[in-house]
Amino acid sequence: MPAAADGFYEWVTVEATKMTRAHSQPYFISPEDGQVMAFAGLRERRRDRSVPEGHPAAWLTSCTLITAEATDAAVRVHPRKQRGPPTAGGR
């Protein structure tokens, strides 16, 4: 599923101090030139059989964006690590 956006939010955990509680700080990441960003993702649409046919909630849609390790200034707030494929037993 291709997707486009003018940016995205990355949330960074800010540790508690004597004056503040721990919290999440949002950072909006967008191209410097104002262009649209392209993303790759997966989308699934499936029927929820516990809901009557014809009901607006009978179909569930979910999606995910595929991310990779940051290689530019975003690495400060986008600390993703490359992960290998799952192994047997979930390890």
Backbone bond lengths (Angstrom), bond angles and torsions (degrees), N, CA, C in turn:
res aa  C-N    CA-C-N  psi(-1)  N-CA   C-N-CA  omega(-1)  CA-C   N-CA-C  phi
1 M - - - 1.432 - - 1.520 107.76 -
2 P 1.308 119.33 112.23 1.462 119.07 173.92 1.523 109.75 -76.66
3 A 1.305 116.23 147.43 1.462 121.30 178.28 1.515 108.49 -141.29
4 A 1.315 116.25 150.85 1.463 121.03 178.07 1.519 109.14 -132.64
5 A 1.333 116.50 148.44 1.463 121.78 178.98 1.519 109.01 -157.39
6 D 1.319 115.94 161.41 1.463 118.63 176.85 1.523 111.55 -87.31
7 G 1.341 117.42 -0.47 1.451 122.29 176.38 1.519 110.55 164.20
8 F 1.307 115.85 -175.51 1.460 121.17 178.53 1.518 109.04 -151.77
9 Y 1.324 115.99 161.20 1.459 121.00 177.74 1.512 109.60 -97.75
10 E 1.301 115.54 138.20 1.456 123.22 171.62 1.526 105.26 -119.24
11 W 1.329 116.26 132.27 1.464 120.97 -176.86 1.520 109.25 -105.28
12 V 1.322 116.52 130.26 1.457 122.58 -179.44 1.523 108.31 -115.90
13 T 1.321 116.65 132.04 1.465 120.96 178.15 1.520 109.43 -77.30
14 V 1.318 115.75 127.01 1.461 122.44 176.77 1.516 107.08 -104.02
15 E 1.311 116.43 123.37 1.458 121.54 -177.47 1.530 110.97 -66.44
16 A 1.309 115.34 154.81 1.469 121.46 177.48 1.530 110.02 -68.94
17 T 1.315 115.27 147.54 1.466 121.51 173.00 1.530 107.20 -124.54
18 K 1.306 116.81 -176.73 1.466 119.95 176.75 1.518 111.31 -64.83
19 M 1.345 116.87 -25.97 1.464 121.59 -175.72 1.534 113.66 -99.69
20 T 1.337 118.67 -20.33 1.468 120.59 -175.33 1.518 111.00 -136.16
21 R 1.330 114.93 156.84 1.462 121.20 173.50 1.520 108.93 -84.10
22 A 1.308 116.95 162.32 1.463 120.54 173.31 1.520 108.03 -63.85
23 H 1.316 116.79 143.12 1.459 120.91 -179.43 1.520 109.78 -156.68
24 S 1.314 116.08 171.11 1.461 121.91 177.18 1.520 109.20 -103.55
25 Q 1.323 116.27 131.86 1.457 122.75 179.92 1.529 108.58 -107.12
26 P 1.346 118.37 120.78 1.463 119.61 178.47 1.530 112.00 -81.37
27 Y 1.330 116.28 140.49 1.461 122.91 172.51 1.519 107.18 -125.23
28 F 1.326 116.79 127.92 1.466 120.75 177.82 1.517 107.78 -90.56
29 I 1.325 116.85 119.98 1.460 123.41 -178.97 1.525 107.75 -101.92
30 S 1.324 116.57 125.52 1.466 120.63 179.58 1.522 109.22 -148.54
31 P 1.338 117.11 157.31 1.465 119.99 178.89 1.536 110.64 -64.80
32 E 1.328 116.33 141.60 1.463 120.58 179.38 1.520 112.24 -61.25
33 D 1.342 116.37 -31.75 1.468 119.56 -176.67 1.530 112.92 -85.62
34 G 1.338 117.79 1.68 1.461 121.29 177.59 1.518 114.81 77.78
35 Q 1.306 117.79 5.15 1.462 121.46 179.73 1.526 110.89 -73.86
36 V 1.307 115.29 170.46 1.462 122.15 178.72 1.529 109.18 -81.46
37 M 1.327 116.01 143.18 1.465 122.29 176.72 1.527 109.00 -95.58
38 A 1.315 116.46 144.19 1.464 121.29 176.28 1.531 108.77 -104.56
39 F 1.315 115.62 141.04 1.461 122.15 179.16 1.521 109.24 -129.39
40 A 1.318 116.03 156.85 1.458 121.68 170.61 1.518 106.95 -109.53
41 G 1.302 116.06 145.55 1.452 118.26 -179.43 1.517 112.10 -158.95
42 L 1.299 114.51 177.75 1.458 122.27 177.48 1.517 108.31 -124.91
43 R 1.323 116.07 142.06 1.460 121.16 178.44 1.519 108.96 -132.79
44 E 1.315 115.28 142.89 1.463 120.44 177.25 1.521 108.59 -134.06
45 R 1.312 115.32 138.68 1.460 121.37 174.77 1.520 106.15 -127.26
46 R 1.334 115.30 123.27 1.463 118.11 -177.90 1.517 110.57 -139.51
47 R 1.293 114.49 156.41 1.465 123.04 -177.59 1.515 109.18 -83.65
48 D 1.329 117.25 128.37 1.464 123.05 173.81 1.520 107.18 -89.92
49 R 1.313 117.21 102.98 1.463 121.91 -174.24 1.530 112.87 -72.16
50 S 1.343 117.87 -8.95 1.464 119.52 177.42 1.534 111.80 -83.15
51 V 1.338 116.77 -5.15 1.464 122.30 179.94 1.526 107.92 -111.56
52 P 1.329 118.52 138.03 1.468 120.67 -179.14 1.531 112.56 -57.98
53 E 1.323 115.58 143.36 1.469 120.83 177.60 1.527 109.03 -59.02
54 G 1.313 117.00 141.56 1.455 121.93 -179.06 1.523 113.78 89.81
55 H 1.331 118.06 -15.47 1.463 121.51 177.55 1.535 108.67 -72.30
56 P 1.342 118.56 142.31 1.464 120.62 -178.90 1.535 114.21 -57.07
57 A 1.325 116.92 -26.68 1.467 120.40 -179.42 1.526 112.83 -92.76
58 A 1.354 117.66 10.70 1.464 120.56 -177.35 1.528 112.44 -69.61
59 W 1.322 117.18 -21.90 1.467 120.48 179.70 1.517 109.69 -115.23
60 L 1.319 116.26 129.76 1.458 122.90 178.13 1.522 108.98 -104.46
61 T 1.311 116.69 135.25 1.454 121.32 176.77 1.518 108.20 -121.18
62 S 1.308 116.58 131.01 1.458 120.53 175.82 1.525 108.42 -133.85
63 C 1.320 114.98 155.70 1.462 118.63 178.92 1.517 109.66 -150.95
64 T 1.307 115.22 162.87 1.451 122.47 176.51 1.516 108.23 -145.44
65 L 1.314 116.83 146.02 1.452 121.46 173.80 1.514 108.20 -99.19
66 I 1.311 115.93 142.60 1.452 121.56 179.64 1.527 107.36 -91.67
67 T 1.331 116.10 126.24 1.457 120.55 -179.71 1.519 110.23 -117.26
68 A 1.301 114.92 164.45 1.461 121.53 178.24 1.523 108.10 -137.84
69 E 1.301 116.09 173.69 1.448 121.41 177.66 1.523 110.14 -62.15
70 A 1.325 117.45 134.80 1.461 121.48 178.01 1.528 109.59 -70.17
71 T 1.331 115.68 142.75 1.465 120.31 -178.96 1.527 111.79 -124.20
72 D 1.318 117.63 12.38 1.460 120.82 -177.48 1.525 109.41 -135.89
73 A 1.312 117.69 -154.69 1.463 121.82 -177.63 1.525 112.72 -60.73
74 A 1.318 118.27 -21.18 1.467 121.14 -179.03 1.519 112.82 -70.47
75 V 1.327 118.62 -11.71 1.464 120.88 -177.78 1.537 111.43 -57.75
76 R 1.317 117.59 -26.46 1.467 122.03 179.81 1.526 111.86 -63.08
77 V 1.345 117.21 -33.12 1.462 120.50 -177.65 1.528 112.77 -119.01
78 H 1.305 117.68 0.70 1.470 122.35 -179.36 1.529 108.59 -128.03
79 P 1.348 117.20 66.11 1.467 120.77 -172.99 1.524 114.13 -83.36
80 R 1.311 117.44 54.32 1.463 120.42 179.50 1.526 109.68 -77.60
81 K 1.283 114.92 140.71 1.458 121.29 175.16 1.515 108.14 -104.97
82 Q 1.329 116.41 143.38 1.457 119.91 175.48 1.521 107.75 -65.02
83 R 1.317 116.07 136.10 1.455 120.86 178.61 1.515 108.35 -120.81
84 G 1.310 115.06 142.83 1.447 119.97 177.15 1.517 110.65 -82.55
85 P 1.325 116.51 177.00 1.461 119.86 178.44 1.522 111.25 -66.23
86 P 1.334 117.33 153.79 1.466 119.42 178.27 1.527 110.81 -61.54
87 T 1.296 115.05 150.16 1.456 119.98 178.65 1.514 109.70 -112.03
88 A 1.301 116.04 170.58 1.475 120.83 179.79 1.520 109.20 -59.21
89 G 1.304 116.37 135.57 1.456 121.38 179.07 1.512 113.01 81.61
90 G 1.334 117.66 5.28 1.458 120.50 178.24 1.505 115.02 74.56
91 R 1.333 117.81 17.94 1.463 120.33 -179.71 1.495 111.54 -101.04
